[in-house]
C-alpha cells in the first residue's frame, strides 16, 4: 500500500487520521494486542505519539488541523504498519506499562502483561509492602516490570535479570530514563544461574512460555518480536519448570512467586495436578498468571525438580 496525494489533501485533522488509519488497519486484517486492543487504539497511538501529544488528549483537540509534514509522517508510519505488519510500538519506540512510558524496539517484547495490575496494587493482599525489602524480576526484557515495581515499592532493591544482552541494553535505557539506577540492578543471567545468593520477598517473572506449535500459528505481528521471548520449548514450559524447581532457595519465608504462563496455564496445571496454583484474576483483562507462596514452592520442590 502507498499513500495517495488525494488522501494527504483531504485528511486534515487529528480525527481524520485516526479514523482513516483505523479503517485501513481493519481492511488489512492487522492484529492488535501489543499494548492496543483495536484498530482505533492502534491508529490513535501512532497519531498522538507522532504529534508528541498525550494519549489522554481532550476531545476538543481532535479537530485540530495538521501541517502537511505532520500528515506525511503519520501516513508513512501507517503504511509501514500495514505493509510490514509490525507492532505499532516498534514504529513509535514507545509502550505504556502500569501507566509509565518505556522505550521499546525490536530487541525486546512489547510490554503487555496483566502483571501491571498486580504491581499497581503492590501485589496486595499476598505481600505486605512494608515488609518487602527485595524483589527479583526474571526475564526482565525492557525492564518494565522491574521499573514499575521500583515505583510501587519506593526504596526497595529490584534485581532485573535477562539472558539477552540486547534486552538488557534496552532495559538500561529505561532505567536511566526513569532515574532508577540506584534502585534497579540489571544482571545478565540464565534465570537464577548468576543471581546473587540472597532471598527475595517477591520473585516475579514473565518468561517465554509459548509452545513450538503455538508459535508457528501466531499472527505475523508476533513474529516481528524476538523469538527467544516466546519459545518455551515443545510444551512451552521449559523455563517455567526451571523457575519452579530453583525458586526455593531464593525466596524468603514470607516470599511469593508470581509467574505468567499465559496460554500454557492448562498444560502446567495438567502436568502438576496436585499443586495448588492460585490463578489470579484481573479486572482489566488477562489470565494465565499464577501465585505460589514460599511454603508451597518448598513443599513441591522435589516434584518440580524431578520434572527438569
Buried (B, 14 or more C-beta within 10 A) or exposed (E): EEBEEEBBEEBBBBBBBBBBBBEBBBEBEBBBBBBBEEBBBBBBBBBBBBBEBEEEBEEEBBEEEBEEEBBEBBBEBBBBBBEEBBBBBBBBEBBBBBEBBBBBBBBBBBBBBBBBBBBBEBBEEBBEBEEBBBBBBBBBBBBBBBBBBBBBBEEBBBBBBBBBEBBBBBBBBBBEBBEBEEBBBBBEBEBBEEBBEEBBBBBBBBBBBBBEEBBEEBEEBBEBBBEBBBBBBEBBBBBBBBBBBBBBEBBBEBBBBBBBBBBBBEBBBEBBEEBEBEEBEBEEEBBBBBBBBBEBBBBBBEBBBEEE
